[in-house]
Amino acid sequence: MSAVRVLIADDHQALQEGVRVIIEQQPGWGVCGTAATGREAVELARKLIPDVVVLDLVMPELNGLEVLRRIKRFLPQTEVLIFTAHFEEELIRQAFAAGARSFVLKTEPLSSLIEAIRALAEHKPFFTNKVSEVLFARLVDSAEHNGNSKPVHRLSTREREIVQLLAEGKSNKDVAVALGISVRTAETHRASVLRKLGIDSIAELVRYAVRNGIIEA
């Protein structure tokens, strides 16, 4: 296999270093960069153009799903591997829908991570047994309940950003500065998101964000 350049995006430095060591033990593989926030991950990906991005779902400033979407928009040939502690069916579905080609849990053997990177470097998908079971169960469930599923709230990229910032405790002014919009527009977005989700308080919004892997508990 030719050289493989990997970007690691995770806000836990100890984990970053551990993954780096494992990756650099593989002949011809190297870590071209590390990012501790979602925005930094997008910037470094555009600058370094890695072959594979190892990405945590829960990242400060910009959550992993939005990072994934942006990287795939700018760098469609770069493969993204989700490496996370969160194991919810909806998160797996959203990750694959956004362009991820592998989903590995941090609780699984590191050999799974290496196998996933190796597969993605050849532009092949890789599923661990746990993820395969979830995907298969969803296919069976969809076949049995076609047309009877409950509607799911779909948030736009901007709405997910708003949810993350508010759930992180940011004020309307902070949100406005972070997104480059006016305070009034930030207030409008906030009201719209709360209404769309049927949520009445920031406490409920925080619970929603944790449940959906937008922020960590």
C-alpha positions in Angstrom: 0.0 0.0 0.0 1.2 3.5 -0.8 1.7 6.2 1.9 -1.4 7.1 3.9 -1.7 10.6 5.4 -4.1 10.8 8.3 -5.6 13.8 10.1 -6.8 13.1 13.7 -9.6 15.3 15.0 -10.4 14.7 18.7 -10.5 17.1 21.6 -8.9 14.7 24.0 -5.1 15.1 23.7 -4.2 11.7 25.4 -6.4 9.9 22.9 -4.9 11.9 20.0 -1.5 10.8 21.0 -2.5 7.2 21.5 -4.0 7.1 18.0 -1.0 8.8 16.5 1.4 6.2 18.0 -0.7 3.3 16.6 -1.0 4.9 13.2 2.7 5.7 12.9 3.6 2.1 13.7 2.1 1.1 10.3 4.7 1.1 7.5 4.2 4.1 5.2 1.5 5.7 7.3 1.8 9.1 8.9 -0.2 11.7 10.9 -0.2 14.9 8.9 -2.0 16.9 11.5 -4.2 17.0 14.7 -7.2 19.1 15.5 -8.8 19.8 18.9 -11.9 21.7 17.6 -14.3 21.1 14.8 -13.4 24.4 13.0 -9.7 23.6 13.3 -10.4 20.1 11.8 -12.1 21.7 8.7 -9.4 24.2 8.3 -6.6 21.6 8.5 -8.4 19.2 6.2 -8.6 21.9 3.5 -5.0 22.9 4.0 -3.4 19.4 4.3 -5.8 17.3 2.1 -5.3 14.1 4.1 -6.2 10.7 2.7 -8.2 9.8 5.8 -9.7 11.8 8.6 -10.2 10.1 12.0 -13.0 12.2 13.5 -14.7 12.2 16.9 -18.5 13.1 16.7 -18.5 15.4 19.7 -16.1 18.3 19.1 -16.1 21.9 20.5 -17.1 24.8 18.3 -18.4 22.6 15.5 -19.8 19.1 16.0 -18.4 16.1 14.1 -21.4 15.7 11.8 -21.0 19.3 10.5 -17.2 18.8 10.2 -17.9 15.6 8.2 -20.3 17.4 5.9 -17.9 20.3 5.2 -14.9 18.1 4.6 -16.8 16.0 2.1 -18.1 19.1 0.4 -14.6 20.5 -0.1 -12.7 17.3 -0.4 -14.9 14.5 -1.8 -11.9 12.2 -2.2 -10.9 12.4 1.4 -12.3 9.5 3.4 -13.8 10.1 6.9 -13.8 7.6 9.7 -16.0 8.3 12.7 -14.2 7.3 15.9 -16.4 7.9 18.9 -17.8 6.7 22.2 -21.4 7.4 21.1 -23.3 4.4 19.8 -26.8 5.5 18.8 -28.5 4.2 15.7 -29.5 7.7 14.6 -26.0 9.0 14.8 -24.7 6.1 12.8 -27.4 6.8 10.1 -26.6 10.5 10.0 -22.9 9.9 9.8 -23.2 7.5 6.8 -25.7 9.8 5.2 -23.2 12.7 5.5 -20.5 10.8 3.8 -18.6 8.7 6.4 -17.4 5.3 5.2 -16.6 3.8 8.5 -17.8 4.1 12.1 -15.6 2.6 14.9 -16.3 2.8 18.6 -13.6 3.8 21.0 -14.5 0.8 23.1 -13.5 -1.6 20.3 -10.0 -3.0 19.8 -7.6 -0.6 18.2 -7.0 -3.2 15.5 -10.5 -2.3 14.2 -9.4 1.3 13.8 -6.3 0.2 11.8 -8.4 -2.1 9.6 -10.8 0.7 9.0 -8.1 3.2 8.0 -6.5 0.5 5.7 -9.9 0.0 4.0 -10.6 3.7 3.6 -7.2 4.3 2.2 -8.3 2.0 -0.7 -11.7 3.8 -0.8 -13.5 0.8 0.6 -16.1 1.0 3.4 -15.4 -0.7 6.7 -18.0 -1.8 9.3 -17.3 -3.4 12.6 -19.5 -6.2 13.8 -21.4 -3.9 16.2 -22.2 -1.3 13.5 -23.1 -4.0 11.0 -25.6 -5.4 13.5 -27.2 -2.0 13.9 -27.4 -1.4 10.1 -28.9 -4.8 9.5 -31.5 -4.3 12.3 -32.5 -1.0 10.8 -32.9 -2.5 7.3 -35.2 -5.2 8.8 -37.1 -2.7 10.8 -37.6 -0.4 7.7 -38.9 -3.4 5.7 -41.4 -4.3 8.4 -42.6 -0.8 9.2 -42.3 0.9 5.8 -44.5 4.0 5.8 -45.3 3.8 9.5 -42.3 5.5 11.1 -42.7 8.6 13.1 -41.5 11.9 11.5 -38.0 12.9 12.6 -36.9 16.5 13.0 -34.1 17.3 10.5 -32.0 20.2 11.4 -30.0 22.2 8.8 -26.3 22.7 9.1 -26.9 26.2 10.5 -29.6 25.0 12.9 -27.2 22.3 14.3 -24.5 25.0 14.8 -27.1 27.1 16.7 -28.1 24.1 18.9 -24.4 23.4 19.7 -23.5 26.9 20.6 -26.6 27.4 22.8 -26.2 24.0 24.5 -22.6 25.0 25.2 -24.0 28.0 27.2 -23.3 30.7 24.6 -25.5 33.9 24.7 -27.2 35.3 21.6 -24.4 37.7 21.3 -21.8 34.9 21.4 -23.7 33.0 18.8 -23.8 36.1 16.5 -20.1 36.6 16.8 -19.3 32.9 16.2 -21.4 32.7 13.1 -20.8 36.2 11.8 -24.5 37.3 12.0 -26.4 40.0 13.8 -27.7 39.5 17.3 -31.2 39.9 16.0 -30.7 37.1 13.4 -29.2 34.9 16.2 -32.3 35.5 18.3 -34.5 34.6 15.3 -32.6 31.4 14.7 -32.8 30.5 18.4 -36.6 30.9 18.5 -37.0 29.0 15.2 -34.9 26.0 16.4 -36.7 25.8 19.7 -40.0 25.9 17.9 -39.0 23.3 15.4 -37.8 20.9 18.1 -40.8 21.6 20.3 -38.5 22.6 23.1 -39.3 25.3 25.7 -36.0 25.8 27.6 -32.3 25.7 27.2 -32.2 22.8 29.7 -34.3 20.8 27.3 -32.1 21.9 24.4 -29.0 20.7 26.3 -30.6 17.3 26.8 -31.5 17.1 23.1 -27.9 18.0 22.2 -26.4 15.3 24.4 -28.9 12.7 23.2 -28.0 13.4 19.6 -24.3 13.6 20.0 -24.0 17.3 19.4 -22.3 18.0 22.7 -20.9 15.7 25.4 -22.7 15.2 28.7 
